[in-house]
Amino acid sequence: MKDFTEIEGGLLVAEEFVAAGMAAGVKSEGLDLMLLHSKVPATAAATITSNRFRAAPTYVTKRHIADGSAQTVVANSGNANCATGSEGMRNAERMAALAAQETGVPVEQALVCSTGRIGVQLPIEVIEAAIPQAAKMLSRDNAELAARAIMTTDTVPKQAAVEFEAGGRRIGLGAIAKGAGMICPNMATMLCFICTDLAIAQEPLQVALSRAVSRSFNCISVDGDMSTNDTVIALANGVAGNDLISAPEGPDFERFQSGLSHVTRELAKMIARDGEGSTKFVTVNVTGGASYQDAYTVARRITNYTLVKTCIWGGDFNWGRIAAAAGAADVDFDPATVQISIGGVLAFAAGEPVEYDAAAGAEAMKGDVEITVDLGMGGEQATCWTCDITPTFVELNV
């Protein structure tokens, strides 16, 4: 039995959170500014890209979140504010200051994110004009507008929510995310904002978030590229009134971890499914690992292997490329113990090809594709997700 229930409502199922999404003019058309606010102080946690060309907003956010609390998040799409020097840093700080001013919180309580084109100065004047308008639009009805405001090449808004019990209280947990290209996080382009009304201290919130991210957003790949702006932020304002979760243990924490991990996993799969120009969603299961890290490393290598992704687009039952990808991972295993299946059709075992029905192989390559590699080295397993690479992907990125 699940520890949570999936519900509608996205980002704002948690009480006392409000949001807005509007067209500021950063992009030539469409929504491009999101404002998120907790009406009461909130515990905060984050994971931020490890890319050495980190964008200016990530530095501001990391500095402001250092004390483990935040109430406001402002984010723009259409411009990454990355590789923009001291002016870019001033603009990121200005965004945070304006968001704090308009929501009535200290500047250190405001976090800032950007996503879009790298190496172009942020048009701060349009954001300065828009943030006061966004503050007036803050509402509990704007979850989808907020999700749409952070989209770049995404084709659909991405949101998920659950509810669960902690200390006999109903807890809401919702989130939005964006991402379709430059997806190979390693927290770590993607952004994710998570809100819950759970009462939880900063340490267990950070532990839960890091665990959830490691087995969700860090398990997806669209093009194998890590963005300069990837950020996941979680806010917990405690208005549900449960007894404070002060350590990463116990039944209430485990229920929270279960719900949070489900939400991030669902959003991660939405991102992989919405990869730029993609036509097929791909699940890669690696079983029989000597450790989780071994299984994860092999799965990750397969999802990043361009020749695997192109043969999936072409409908080619080419298990040899999967074998090559697995073998290229820095993991110790014996090829003689490996089994490779696509869509349940066994293609390789005991060190040699297995005869399979050609029609079954062709059918396995239609629609969404599931790859399973059993390393035969132990009992650990990992799952990663990706999509095919198509001519449309190339067209979108030239």
C-alpha positions as CSV (number, residue, x, y, z in Angstrom):
1,M,0.0,0.0,0.0
2,K,1.3,3.5,-0.9
3,D,2.1,6.0,1.8
4,F,0.5,8.7,-0.2
5,T,-2.3,9.5,-2.6
6,E,-1.8,11.2,-6.0
7,I,-4.0,14.3,-6.3
8,E,-4.7,17.2,-8.7
9,G,-3.5,20.7,-8.1
10,G,0.2,20.7,-8.8
11,L,2.4,23.2,-7.0
12,L,-0.3,24.8,-4.8
13,V,-1.9,21.9,-3.0
14,A,0.1,22.9,0.1
15,E,-1.7,25.5,2.2
16,E,-0.5,29.2,2.3
17,F,1.4,29.1,-0.9
18,V,0.5,31.4,-3.8
19,A,2.0,31.9,-7.2
20,A,1.8,33.9,-10.4
21,G,2.8,33.4,-14.0
22,M,2.9,36.2,-16.6
23,A,4.5,37.5,-19.8
24,A,7.2,40.0,-18.8
25,G,8.7,40.3,-22.2
26,V,11.9,38.4,-21.7
27,K,10.7,36.1,-24.5
28,S,9.2,37.4,-27.7
29,E,5.9,35.7,-26.8
30,G,4.4,33.7,-24.1
31,L,4.7,33.5,-20.3
32,D,8.2,34.0,-19.0
33,L,8.1,35.1,-15.3
34,M,7.0,33.1,-12.3
35,L,6.6,34.3,-8.7
36,L,6.1,31.8,-5.9
37,H,5.5,32.9,-2.3
38,S,4.7,31.3,1.1
39,K,2.6,33.6,3.3
40,V,4.5,32.4,6.3
41,P,8.2,31.6,6.8
42,A,9.3,28.3,5.3
43,T,12.2,25.9,5.7
44,A,14.1,25.6,2.5
45,A,16.4,23.1,0.8
46,A,18.0,23.0,-2.7
47,T,20.2,21.1,-5.1
48,I,22.0,23.1,-7.7
49,T,24.0,22.3,-10.8
50,S,27.6,21.3,-10.5
51,N,28.4,22.8,-13.9
52,R,31.5,25.0,-13.6
53,F,29.8,27.7,-15.7
54,R,27.0,28.0,-13.2
55,A,24.7,31.0,-13.9
56,A,24.5,34.1,-11.7
57,P,21.1,33.2,-10.2
58,T,22.5,29.9,-8.8
59,Y,25.1,31.8,-6.8
60,V,22.4,34.2,-5.4
61,T,20.1,31.3,-4.5
62,K,22.9,29.3,-2.8
63,R,23.9,32.3,-0.8
64,H,20.4,33.2,0.3
65,I,19.4,29.6,1.1
66,A,22.4,29.1,3.3
67,D,20.4,29.7,6.5
68,G,17.9,27.0,5.6
69,S,14.9,29.3,5.0
70,A,13.1,31.2,2.2
71,Q,9.7,32.5,1.4
72,T,9.8,33.7,-2.2
73,V,11.1,32.4,-5.5
74,V,11.3,34.4,-8.7
75,A,12.2,32.7,-12.0
76,N,12.3,33.8,-15.6
77,S,12.5,31.8,-18.8
78,G,14.0,32.9,-22.1
79,N,17.3,34.0,-20.7
80,A,19.8,32.0,-18.6
81,N,21.7,35.0,-17.2
82,C,24.8,32.8,-17.5
83,A,28.3,33.9,-18.6
84,T,27.2,37.5,-18.1
85,G,29.8,38.7,-15.7
86,S,29.3,41.3,-13.0
87,E,26.3,42.8,-14.7
88,G,24.6,39.4,-14.7
89,M,25.3,39.0,-11.0
90,R,23.8,42.5,-10.3
91,N,20.7,41.6,-12.3
92,A,20.2,38.3,-10.4
93,E,20.6,40.2,-7.1
94,R,18.2,42.9,-8.4
95,M,15.6,40.2,-9.3
96,A,15.8,38.8,-5.8
97,A,15.6,42.2,-4.2
98,L,12.5,43.2,-6.2
99,A,10.8,39.9,-5.4
100,A,11.5,40.3,-1.7
101,Q,10.3,43.9,-1.7
102,E,7.0,43.1,-3.5
103,T,6.3,40.1,-1.3
104,G,7.3,41.8,2.0
105,V,10.2,39.6,3.0
106,P,13.9,40.3,3.7
107,V,16.0,40.0,0.6
108,E,17.8,36.9,2.0
109,Q,14.4,35.1,1.9
110,A,14.1,35.5,-1.9
111,L,15.6,32.9,-4.3
112,V,16.1,33.5,-8.0
113,C,16.3,31.2,-11.0
114,S,16.7,31.7,-14.8
115,T,16.5,29.5,-17.8
116,G,17.1,30.1,-21.5
117,R,19.8,31.4,-23.8
118,I,23.4,31.5,-22.4
119,G,25.7,34.5,-22.9
120,V,23.1,37.2,-23.3
121,Q,22.5,39.9,-20.7
122,L,19.1,39.7,-19.0
123,P,16.7,42.5,-20.0
124,I,16.4,43.5,-16.4
125,E,14.2,46.5,-17.2
126,V,11.2,44.3,-18.3
127,I,11.6,42.2,-15.2
128,E,11.7,45.3,-13.0
129,A,8.4,46.3,-14.5
130,A,6.8,42.9,-14.3
131,I,7.6,41.7,-10.7
132,P,5.3,44.3,-9.1
133,Q,2.5,43.2,-11.5
134,A,3.2,39.5,-10.7
135,A,3.0,40.2,-6.9
136,K,-0.5,41.6,-7.4
137,M,-1.5,38.5,-9.3
138,L,-0.4,36.0,-6.6
139,S,-3.1,33.5,-6.1
140,R,-3.7,29.9,-5.1
141,D,-5.3,29.3,-8.5
142,N,-2.2,29.9,-10.6
143,A,-0.3,26.6,-10.4
144,E,-0.5,25.9,-14.1
145,L,0.3,29.5,-15.0
146,A,3.5,29.2,-12.9
147,A,4.3,25.9,-14.6
148,R,3.9,27.5,-18.0
149,A,5.9,30.6,-17.1
150,I,9.1,28.5,-16.6
151,M,8.8,26.6,-19.9
152,T,11.4,27.1,-22.8
153,T,11.3,24.4,-25.4
154,D,8.9,22.3,-23.3
155,T,5.7,21.3,-25.2
156,V,3.6,20.8,-22.0
157,P,3.6,22.1,-18.4
158,K,4.9,19.6,-15.9
159,Q,3.3,19.3,-12.5
160,A,2.5,16.6,-9.9
161,A,1.1,16.4,-6.4
162,V,0.4,14.0,-3.6
163,E,-1.2,14.1,-0.1
164,F,-0.2,12.0,2.9
165,E,-0.6,11.9,6.7
166,A,2.0,13.0,9.3
167,G,1.0,13.0,13.0
168,G,-2.6,12.6,12.0
169,R,-2.6,15.8,9.9
170,R,-3.2,15.9,6.1
171,I,-0.1,17.1,4.3
172,G,-0.1,18.5,0.8
173,L,3.0,18.3,-1.5
174,G,3.1,19.6,-5.0
175,A,5.7,20.6,-7.6
176,I,6.3,22.0,-11.0
177,A,9.3,21.4,-13.3
178,K,10.6,22.4,-16.7
179,G,13.1,20.8,-19.0
180,A,13.2,19.4,-22.6
181,G,16.8,20.0,-23.7
182,M,20.2,20.2,-22.0
183,I,19.0,17.4,-19.7
184,C,21.7,15.3,-17.9
185,P,21.5,16.7,-14.4
186,N,24.1,15.9,-11.8
187,M,23.1,17.8,-8.7
188,A,23.2,18.3,-10.9
189,T,17.8,23.0,-19.1
190,M,15.9,21.9,-15.7
191,L,14.2,23.7,-12.9
192,C,11.9,22.2,-10.2
193,F,10.0,23.9,-7.4
194,I,8.4,21.9,-4.6
195,C,6.0,23.2,-1.9
196,T,4.7,21.4,1.1
197,D,2.9,22.5,4.3
198,L,4.7,19.8,6.3
199,A,6.5,20.9,9.5
200,I,10.1,19.7,9.0
201,A,13.5,20.9,10.0
202,Q,16.1,21.9,7.4
203,E,18.4,18.9,7.8
204,P,15.8,16.2,7.1
205,L,14.3,18.3,4.3
206,Q,17.7,18.5,2.6
207,V,18.3,14.8,3.2
208,A,14.9,13.9,1.7
209,L,15.4,16.2,-1.3
210,S,18.9,15.0,-2.1
211,R,17.7,11.3,-1.9
212,A,14.7,12.1,-4.2
213,V,16.8,14.0,-6.7
214,S,19.5,11.3,-6.9
215,R,16.9,8.7,-8.0
216,S,14.8,10.9,-10.2
217,F,16.2,14.0,-11.9
218,N,19.7,12.5,-11.8
219,C,18.4,9.4,-13.6
220,I,17.2,11.2,-16.8
221,S,19.0,12.2,-20.0
222,V,17.6,13.9,-23.1
223,D,20.8,15.0,-24.8
224,G,23.5,14.1,-22.3
225,D,24.3,17.8,-21.6
226,M,24.3,19.3,-18.1
227,S,22.8,22.8,-17.9
228,T,24.4,25.8,-16.2
229,N,21.2,26.7,-14.4
230,D,19.7,23.4,-13.1
231,T,18.1,24.0,-9.7
232,V,15.6,22.1,-7.5
233,I,14.1,24.1,-4.6
234,A,11.9,22.7,-1.8
235,L,9.9,24.9,0.6
236,A,8.1,23.6,3.7
237,N,6.0,26.1,5.6
238,G,4.7,23.9,8.4
239,V,1.1,25.2,8.4
240,A,-0.3,21.6,8.4
241,G,0.5,21.6,12.1
242,N,2.1,18.2,12.5
243,D,4.8,17.7,15.1
244,L,8.0,18.9,13.7
245,I,10.1,16.3,11.9
246,S,13.5,17.0,13.4
247,A,15.5,14.1,12.0
248,P,15.6,12.0,8.8
249,E,14.0,9.0,10.4
250,G,10.7,7.7,11.7
251,P,7.3,6.9,10.1
252,D,6.3,10.5,9.3
253,F,9.7,11.2,7.6
254,E,9.5,8.0,5.6
255,R,6.0,8.9,4.4
256,F,7.2,12.3,3.3
257,Q,10.3,10.7,1.6
258,S,8.0,8.3,-0.2
259,G,5.7,11.1,-1.5
260,L,8.5,13.4,-2.4
261,S,10.4,10.7,-4.3
262,H,7.2,9.8,-6.2
263,V,6.6,13.5,-7.2
264,T,10.2,14.0,-8.4
265,R,10.2,10.7,-10.2
266,E,7.0,11.5,-12.1
267,L,8.3,14.9,-13.1
268,A,11.6,13.4,-14.2
269,K,9.8,11.0,-16.5
270,M,7.7,13.9,-17.9
271,I,10.9,15.7,-18.7
272,A,12.4,12.7,-20.5
273,R,9.2,12.1,-22.3
274,D,9.1,15.7,-23.5
275,G,12.7,15.7,-24.8
276,E,13.3,18.1,-27.7
277,G,11.9,16.5,-30.9
278,S,11.4,13.1,-29.2
279,T,8.9,10.5,-30.4
280,K,9.7,7.7,-28.0
281,F,10.1,7.5,-24.2
282,V,12.7,5.0,-23.1
283,T,13.1,3.2,-19.8
284,V,16.4,1.5,-19.1
285,N,16.4,-1.1,-16.2
286,V,19.7,-2.5,-15.1
287,T,19.5,-5.4,-12.7
288,G,22.0,-7.8,-11.1
289,G,24.4,-5.1,-10.1
290,A,27.0,-5.7,-7.4
291,S,25.9,-2.3,-6.0
292,Y,23.3,0.3,-6.8
293,Q,26.1,2.6,-8.0
294,D,27.2,-0.1,-10.5
295,A,23.7,-0.6,-11.8
296,Y,23.1,3.2,-12.0
297,T,26.4,3.8,-13.8
298,V,25.5,1.3,-16.5
299,A,22.0,2.5,-16.9
300,R,23.2,6.1,-17.1
301,R,25.8,5.2,-19.8
302,I,23.1,3.5,-21.9
303,T,20.7,6.5,-21.6
304,N,23.5,8.9,-22.7
305,Y,24.7,6.7,-25.6
306,T,23.8,8.5,-28.8
307,L,23.8,5.4,-31.0
308,V,21.3,3.7,-28.8
309,K,19.0,6.7,-29.0
310,T,19.3,7.0,-32.8
311,C,18.5,3.3,-33.3
312,I,15.5,3.6,-31.1
313,W,14.2,6.5,-33.3
314,G,14.8,4.3,-36.3
315,G,13.1,1.3,-34.8
316,D,16.2,-0.8,-35.2
317,F,16.4,-3.8,-32.8
318,N,20.1,-3.2,-32.4
319,W,21.0,-4.8,-29.0
320,G,24.7,-4.6,-29.9
321,R,24.7,-0.8,-29.3
322,I,23.2,-1.5,-25.8
323,A,26.0,-4.0,-25.2
324,A,28.6,-1.4,-26.3
325,A,27.2,1.3,-24.1
326,A,27.1,-1.0,-21.1
327,G,30.7,-2.1,-21.7
328,A,31.8,1.5,-21.9
329,A,30.6,2.2,-18.4
330,D,33.3,2.2,-15.7
331,V,31.9,-0.9,-14.0
332,D,33.5,-4.3,-13.4
333,F,31.3,-7.1,-14.7
334,D,31.6,-10.3,-16.8
335,P,30.0,-10.1,-20.2
336,A,29.4,-13.9,-20.0
337,T,26.9,-13.3,-17.1
338,V,25.0,-10.5,-18.9
339,Q,21.5,-10.7,-20.4
340,I,20.0,-8.0,-22.7
341,S,16.3,-7.7,-23.5
342,I,14.3,-5.1,-25.4
343,G,10.6,-5.0,-24.7
344,G,10.8,-8.4,-23.1
345,V,12.6,-10.0,-26.1
346,L,15.8,-11.7,-25.0
347,A,18.6,-10.9,-27.4
348,F,21.8,-11.8,-25.6
349,A,22.7,-14.2,-22.9
350,A,25.6,-16.4,-21.7
351,G,28.1,-14.4,-23.8
352,E,26.4,-14.9,-27.2
353,P,23.4,-13.8,-29.3
354,V,20.0,-15.5,-28.6
355,E,17.7,-16.3,-31.5
356,Y,14.6,-14.2,-31.3
357,D,11.5,-13.7,-33.4
358,A,12.1,-10.8,-35.9
359,A,8.4,-9.7,-35.7
360,A,8.6,-9.6,-31.9
361,G,11.8,-7.6,-32.1
362,A,10.2,-5.1,-34.5
363,E,7.2,-4.8,-32.3
364,A,9.4,-4.1,-29.3
365,M,10.8,-1.0,-31.0
366,K,7.4,0.6,-31.7
367,G,6.2,3.3,-29.3
368,D,7.8,3.5,-25.9
369,V,10.8,1.2,-25.5
370,E,11.9,-0.7,-22.4
371,I,15.5,-2.0,-22.2
372,T,16.6,-4.4,-19.5
373,V,20.2,-5.4,-18.8
374,D,20.9,-8.0,-16.2
375,L,24.6,-7.8,-15.2
376,G,24.4,-11.1,-13.2
377,M,26.8,-9.7,-10.5
378,G,24.4,-9.2,-7.5
379,G,21.0,-8.1,-6.4
380,E,21.1,-4.3,-6.9
381,Q,19.1,-2.5,-9.6
382,A,18.6,1.0,-11.0
383,T,16.3,2.6,-13.6
384,C,17.0,5.6,-15.8
385,W,14.9,7.3,-18.4
386,T,15.6,8.9,-21.7
387,C,14.1,9.5,-25.2
388,D,15.1,8.9,-28.8
389,I,17.2,11.4,-30.8
390,T,15.4,12.6,-34.0
391,P,16.1,14.9,-36.9
392,T,13.8,17.4,-35.2
393,F,16.2,17.5,-32.2
394,V,19.0,18.5,-34.6
395,E,16.8,21.2,-36.2
396,L,15.9,22.7,-32.8
397,N,19.6,22.9,-31.8
398,V,21.3,24.4,-34.9
